[in-house]
Amino acid sequence: MKTFESRPLGIDQGEATLFSDYADGGPMWTGDGARARRHRVSFSRPFATRPVVHVSVTLWDFDKGANARAELSAERVSEEGFDIVFRTWADTRIAQIRVGWIALGQMPNPDDWTLY
């Protein structure tokens, strides 16, 4: 759990389409085995400390002929941004994925200053 002590709290959010591989025969639609897509997100303003980030699928379009296997995560979280990472494996075929995200964290306080 994170506790915020009288500091400004920042909340940033957004949505990203990671791929639409059915349109051009990309590897998420035509491939098999382990596959991954990574999408870098930059926050609208930097946080003072590393924020908490939550990601969720807002649209998915899987082929009905195979099992739906997927992992979604936020990686390389920093004050400036993070990576959305989507993974699948085996014979899963995915046409498209859209991901929503929200980040919560401390914002810089104008009263903070460094002597040296």
GUVEXDO-377223 format. One record per residue (C-alpha): residue number from 1; residue in one letter; x, y, z. Coordinates in steps of 0.1 Angstrom, whole numbers, plus 5000, padded with zeros to 4 digits. Layout:
<nodes>
+-----+------+------+------+------+
| seq | type |   xx |   yy |   zz |
+-----+------+------+------+------+
| NUM |    A |    X |    Y |    Z |
...
+-----+------+------+------+------+
</nodes>
This chain:
<nodes>
+-----+------+------+------+------+
| seq | type |   xx |   yy |   zz |
+-----+------+------+------+------+
|   1 |    M | 5000 | 5000 | 5000 |
|   2 |    K | 5011 | 5035 | 4992 |
|   3 |    T | 5004 | 5064 | 5016 |
|   4 |    F | 5004 | 5100 | 5004 |
|   5 |    E | 5013 | 5126 | 5029 |
|   6 |    S | 4999 | 5161 | 5021 |
|   7 |    R | 5013 | 5160 | 4986 |
|   8 |    P | 4995 | 5166 | 4954 |
|   9 |    L | 4981 | 5134 | 4939 |
|  10 |    G | 4983 | 5130 | 4902 |
|  11 |    I | 4960 | 5107 | 4881 |
|  12 |    D | 4967 | 5102 | 4844 |
|  13 |    Q | 4948 | 5079 | 4821 |
|  14 |    G | 4946 | 5068 | 4785 |
|  15 |    E | 4940 | 5041 | 4760 |
|  16 |    A | 4961 | 5025 | 4733 |
|  17 |    T | 4954 | 5001 | 4704 |
|  18 |    L | 4984 | 4978 | 4705 |
|  19 |    F | 4978 | 4961 | 4672 |
|  20 |    S | 4953 | 4952 | 4644 |
|  21 |    D | 4971 | 4923 | 4629 |
|  22 |    Y | 4941 | 4909 | 4610 |
|  23 |    A | 4943 | 4939 | 4586 |
|  24 |    D | 4978 | 4931 | 4574 |
|  25 |    G | 4984 | 4895 | 4583 |
|  26 |    G | 5007 | 4904 | 4613 |
|  27 |    P | 5022 | 4878 | 4636 |
|  28 |    M | 4995 | 4880 | 4663 |
|  29 |    W | 4970 | 4869 | 4637 |
|  30 |    T | 4990 | 4845 | 4616 |
|  31 |    G | 5018 | 4834 | 4639 |
|  32 |    D | 5021 | 4807 | 4665 |
|  33 |    G | 5042 | 4801 | 4696 |
|  34 |    A | 5053 | 4828 | 4720 |
|  35 |    R | 5046 | 4863 | 4708 |
|  36 |    A | 5047 | 4898 | 4725 |
|  37 |    R | 5039 | 4934 | 4717 |
|  38 |    R | 5053 | 4963 | 4737 |
|  39 |    H | 5039 | 4999 | 4736 |
|  40 |    R | 5056 | 5028 | 4754 |
|  41 |    V | 5033 | 5053 | 4772 |
|  42 |    S | 5045 | 5087 | 4782 |
|  43 |    F | 5026 | 5105 | 4810 |
|  44 |    S | 5012 | 5140 | 4803 |
|  45 |    R | 5034 | 5153 | 4832 |
|  46 |    P | 5061 | 5135 | 4852 |
|  47 |    F | 5052 | 5122 | 4887 |
|  48 |    A | 5075 | 5130 | 4917 |
|  49 |    T | 5079 | 5093 | 4924 |
|  50 |    R | 5072 | 5061 | 4905 |
|  51 |    P | 5034 | 5058 | 4903 |
|  52 |    V | 5011 | 5028 | 4906 |
|  53 |    V | 4999 | 5018 | 4871 |
|  54 |    H | 4969 | 4996 | 4863 |
|  55 |    V | 4962 | 4982 | 4828 |
|  56 |    S | 4931 | 4965 | 4814 |
|  57 |    V | 4918 | 4952 | 4781 |
|  58 |    T | 4891 | 4975 | 4767 |
|  59 |    L | 4887 | 4956 | 4734 |
|  60 |    W | 4898 | 4921 | 4723 |
|  61 |    D | 4891 | 4902 | 4691 |
|  62 |    F | 4903 | 4866 | 4693 |
|  63 |    D | 4898 | 4838 | 4667 |
|  64 |    K | 4871 | 4814 | 4678 |
|  65 |    G | 4891 | 4784 | 4665 |
|  66 |    A | 4918 | 4783 | 4692 |
|  67 |    N | 4920 | 4789 | 4730 |
|  68 |    A | 4923 | 4825 | 4741 |
|  69 |    R | 4956 | 4828 | 4759 |
|  70 |    A | 4968 | 4862 | 4770 |
|  71 |    E | 4989 | 4881 | 4795 |
|  72 |    L | 4988 | 4919 | 4800 |
|  73 |    S | 5012 | 4938 | 4822 |
|  74 |    A | 5027 | 4972 | 4829 |
|  75 |    E | 5065 | 4971 | 4828 |
|  76 |    R | 5094 | 4995 | 4832 |
|  77 |    V | 5073 | 5019 | 4852 |
|  78 |    S | 5090 | 5052 | 4859 |
|  79 |    E | 5081 | 5088 | 4868 |
|  80 |    E | 5079 | 5096 | 4830 |
|  81 |    G | 5060 | 5066 | 4816 |
|  82 |    F | 5057 | 5028 | 4813 |
|  83 |    D | 5055 | 4999 | 4788 |
|  84 |    I | 5022 | 4981 | 4781 |
|  85 |    V | 5032 | 4945 | 4774 |
|  86 |    F | 5008 | 4920 | 4758 |
|  87 |    R | 5018 | 4883 | 4754 |
|  88 |    T | 5003 | 4853 | 4739 |
|  89 |    W | 5015 | 4818 | 4730 |
|  90 |    A | 5007 | 4785 | 4713 |
|  91 |    D | 4980 | 4786 | 4685 |
|  92 |    T | 4961 | 4816 | 4698 |
|  93 |    R | 4951 | 4840 | 4670 |
|  94 |    I | 4944 | 4876 | 4680 |
|  95 |    A | 4930 | 4901 | 4655 |
|  96 |    Q | 4933 | 4932 | 4677 |
|  97 |    I | 4937 | 4944 | 4712 |
|  98 |    R | 4930 | 4978 | 4728 |
|  99 |    V | 4942 | 4986 | 4764 |
| 100 |    G | 4931 | 5012 | 4789 |
| 101 |    W | 4954 | 5024 | 4816 |
| 102 |    I | 4954 | 5046 | 4847 |
| 103 |    A | 4984 | 5059 | 4868 |
| 104 |    L | 4982 | 5073 | 4903 |
| 105 |    G | 5011 | 5088 | 4922 |
| 106 |    Q | 5026 | 5118 | 4940 |
| 107 |    M | 5032 | 5149 | 4920 |
| 108 |    P | 5060 | 5174 | 4925 |
| 109 |    N | 5052 | 5199 | 4952 |
| 110 |    P | 5063 | 5235 | 4945 |
| 111 |    D | 5076 | 5237 | 4981 |
| 112 |    D | 5101 | 5210 | 4975 |
| 113 |    W | 5136 | 5222 | 4968 |
| 114 |    T | 5172 | 5208 | 4969 |
| 115 |    L | 5201 | 5226 | 4985 |
| 116 |    Y | 5228 | 5210 | 4964 |
+-----+------+------+------+------+
</nodes>
